[in-house]
């Protein structure tokens, strides 16, 4: 409708809307009825436009490039993947003035536009009134804006770089941390890329500095299917990680359609110092893993269900060969009275030669898989994944954050009950971790229960009871963990 208004002009568009209202008041008009009035008043066929936008799956991309300025004139090139003739507003901008004009763009043709005056920037569709799948390329030169990383709201008409400097403490030293997020629109929402980076510089000599970088970008996109490339690099605290992964996302056009995600990639992990991660939680050495995962999900208004299978394999190029497999399923059901019940089941196992960091840990993961979260929180200290930060992988029994138990196989089941009216919920879970499945009959089940408090993307977890407390603790005791959900 906004595109129609631009193409027809305000006066004619208002006449059409007035006639449409008067002719079909208290009736049930269809798309064809509205189209007939548009054609009657404009004097031409709009079949191409209505078919493309309302009955197909194609997209349009308006692009502005190659701005050249002189003392007397400014020239830009306007084009893109446009399916039909389209009037495109173009604004020329300088420090003190703005010039606006309408340009008739033909399909798959480039328009060379020259105007009088020295202009520093040109923007196509400056008020974003046309359907455009990539509005970030509508500016020449490209528009970049630096903003504080407090509330990073995507703004697809320009490239945003969010920055957040903050103090931190890790590896025995206070330090300066800086986090950067660059994207016009997250790649998961159709953007061209998502770039996250961080750097941590200590004040104390001998303390480890750290730097991390992750990039997600599309390889191909079409209706209902996309292939993304995710790469990441991290170096610091005695650990070096580098990896790349291809991810295939497939889904139907409706929110209730099934979704499928398949990924395949490789990662190299080199550990030279185990001090920051608690010594016994990881071991030195180098591994080169091939990783694959498959996740299926389906959601309706009252129910959602998802299931995932993850595997990894190290062929032994840098040490001993090992492998691992993890299976997880979760279902959520809306109940009467404003409550939601969810159940999570997990089972996993690793082969004998797997390093300590790959063994089953009852309390969840050791490493921050999300680059942004890992940049903000320290790898050691109270808000680390070793202690009170909760990485919900594996058995994920949050009450056992300080348990030293490790195993080759394990499973868990967790039940949650939360309210949609107040940010409060309850959880209870039980699981088992052992060296082999034969030990299950003689092993001890680990159980915990407690309260959940949800505040936006932050989840606070209070395991008030555990069945097998560590030495020095009681079954009933105030424990806490925190989790960021992104």
Protein Blocks (a to p, Z undefined) as FASTA:
>chain_A
ZZmmmmnopklmmmmmmmmmmmmgoiacdfklmmmmmmmmnopafklmmmmmmmccbdcd
dddehiacdfkbccdddedjdfbdcddddddddfkbccdddddddehiacddddedjdfb
dcehklopaccfblmlmcccddddddddfbccddfkbccdddddddddeehiacdddddd
ddfbdfklopabdcdddddddfbghiacdddddddddfbdcehiacdddddddeeehiac
dddddddddddfbfkbccddddddddddddfbfklnoommpccddddddddddddddddf
kbccdddddddddehlnmccddddddddddddddehhiacddddddddddfklcfklmcc
fkbpfbdfblklmmmpcfedjklcklmpccdehjlpaklmmbcbdcfbdcddddddddfk
bccddddddddddfbfklmmmmccdddddddddehjaccdddfbdfbdcehiafbdcddd
ddddZZ
